[in-house]
Amino acid sequence: MSDEHAGWDEAVATAHAAFAAQDFTVLVGAELTRFEPGVVEVRVPFRSALRQQFGFVHGGVIAYAVDNAVTFAAGTRLGPELLTSGITVSYLRPARGDLTAIATVVGTTRRQAVVRCEVFAETDDGPVLVASGQGTAVATGPAADR
């Protein structure tokens, strides 16, 4: 196994541990289902506790999925010590069913990453795009001093 591969395996393990250590993530029931260089996927299984008054997935749950997917995708480029500095979310249609947020790094500097994110809801006809977002994450650890 090459050092680069071993380093990536360590990054994946660190990401999964950090994801599981977030109390809100546990509360929502989210899963980190994909963690690759520049791309992350976060899944949020649908359950009644995540609904708003009309029975759709609450917009805050969708925003959470964008926020976490954006920051973890940024982490594939900047390392684990970073924070979200901003997100925007555009809701396209109400969501029912399991959510999948797919975040892709658009570009990075030494201290920040810009990431786009699409959120899909699973329906009987397959996945439907329910929201689109973008965010920026900034390095907070030693990488920020470079």
Residue pairs with C-beta under 8 A, 6 or more apart in sequence:
1 9
8 37
11 35
11 75
11 76
11 79
11 80
12 35
14 80
15 32
15 35
15 72
15 75
15 76
15 80
16 32
16 35
18 80
19 25
19 30
19 32
19 68
19 72
20 26
22 68
24 64
25 68
28 44
28 50
28 61
28 64
29 44
29 45
29 47
30 42
30 43
30 44
30 64
30 65
30 68
31 42
31 43
31 44
31 45
32 40
32 41
32 42
32 72
33 41
33 42
33 43
33 100
34 40
34 41
34 102
35 41
35 72
35 76
36 76
37 76
37 77
38 73
38 76
38 77
38 104
38 105
39 73
39 76
39 102
39 103
39 104
39 105
40 69
40 72
40 73
40 75
40 76
40 102
40 103
41 69
41 100
41 101
41 102
41 103
42 65
42 68
42 69
42 72
42 100
42 101
42 103
43 98
43 99
43 100
43 101
44 50
44 57
44 61
44 64
44 65
44 98
44 99
44 100
44 101
45 98
46 57
46 96
46 97
46 98
46 99
46 121
46 122
50 57
50 58
50 61
51 57
51 58
52 58
52 59
54 94
55 96
56 94
56 95
56 96
57 94
57 95
57 96
57 97
57 99
57 121
57 130
59 89
59 91
61 99
62 89
62 91
62 95
62 99
62 119
62 130
62 131
63 87
63 89
63 133
65 99
65 101
65 117
65 119
66 87
66 89
66 101
66 103
66 117
66 119
66 131
66 133
66 135
67 84
67 87
67 135
68 101
69 101
69 102
69 103
69 115
69 117
70 84
70 87
70 103
70 115
70 117
70 133
70 134
70 135
70 136
70 137
71 82
71 83
71 84
71 135
71 137
72 103
73 103
73 104
73 105
73 113
73 115
73 117
74 82
74 105
74 108
74 112
74 113
74 115
74 135
74 136
74 137
75 82
75 137
76 105
77 105
77 108
77 113
78 108
78 111
78 112
78 113
78 137
78 139
78 143
79 139
79 141
79 143
80 141
81 139
81 140
81 141
81 142
81 143
81 144
82 113
82 137
82 138
82 139
82 140
82 141
82 143
83 137
83 138
83 140
84 135
84 136
84 137
85 112
85 135
85 136
85 137
85 138
86 135
86 136
87 133
87 134
87 135
87 136
88 133
88 134
88 135
89 131
89 132
89 133
90 131
90 132
90 133
91 130
91 131
92 129
92 130
92 131
92 132
93 128
93 129
93 130
94 130
95 119
95 121
95 128
95 130
95 131
96 121
96 123
97 121
97 122
97 123
98 121
98 122
99 119
99 120
99 121
99 122
99 130
100 119
100 120
100 122
100 127
101 117
101 118
101 119
101 120
102 117
102 118
102 119
102 120
103 115
103 116
103 117
103 135
104 115
104 116
104 117
105 113
105 114
105 115
106 113
106 114
106 115
106 116
106 134
107 113
107 114
108 114
110 139
110 143
110 146
111 138
111 139
111 143
111 144
111 146
112 136
112 137
112 138
112 139
113 136
113 137
114 134
114 135
114 136
115 134
115 135
115 136
115 137
116 132
116 133
116 134
117 132
117 133
117 134
117 135
118 129
118 131
118 132
118 133
119 129
119 130
119 131
119 132
119 133
120 127
120 128
120 129
120 130
121 127
121 128
121 130
138 144
